[in-house]
Amino acid sequence: MLHIYCRDHHRERDLCNDCAKLLRYARQRLENCVFGESKTPCNQCTAHCYSGKMRERVIEVMRYAGPRMTLRHPVLSLFHLWAKLRAGG
């Protein structure tokens, strides 16, 4: 999703520095999640581990890239939807 967002907003073929930092931050947060493998999707989680500013950025990226994923990466979109439905959301 970050690649879609960055390509369309920052005109970068790969991730720009800001988007790469956001990706590293998100991966770090997921690796250190207290719920581990049994976690729910972040938007349904009771323990918000993202800082306010980073959470806003992630929401912005998801709102933009989410609908575009269906056209650009339909198989990944189906996996994402399936995972979300399995989590109850």
Secondary structure, 3 states (H helix, E strand, C coil): CHHHHHHHHHCCCCCCHHHHHHHHHHHHHHHCCCCHHHCCCHHHCCCCCCCHHHHHHHHHHHHHHHHHHHHHCHHHHHHHHHHHHHCCC
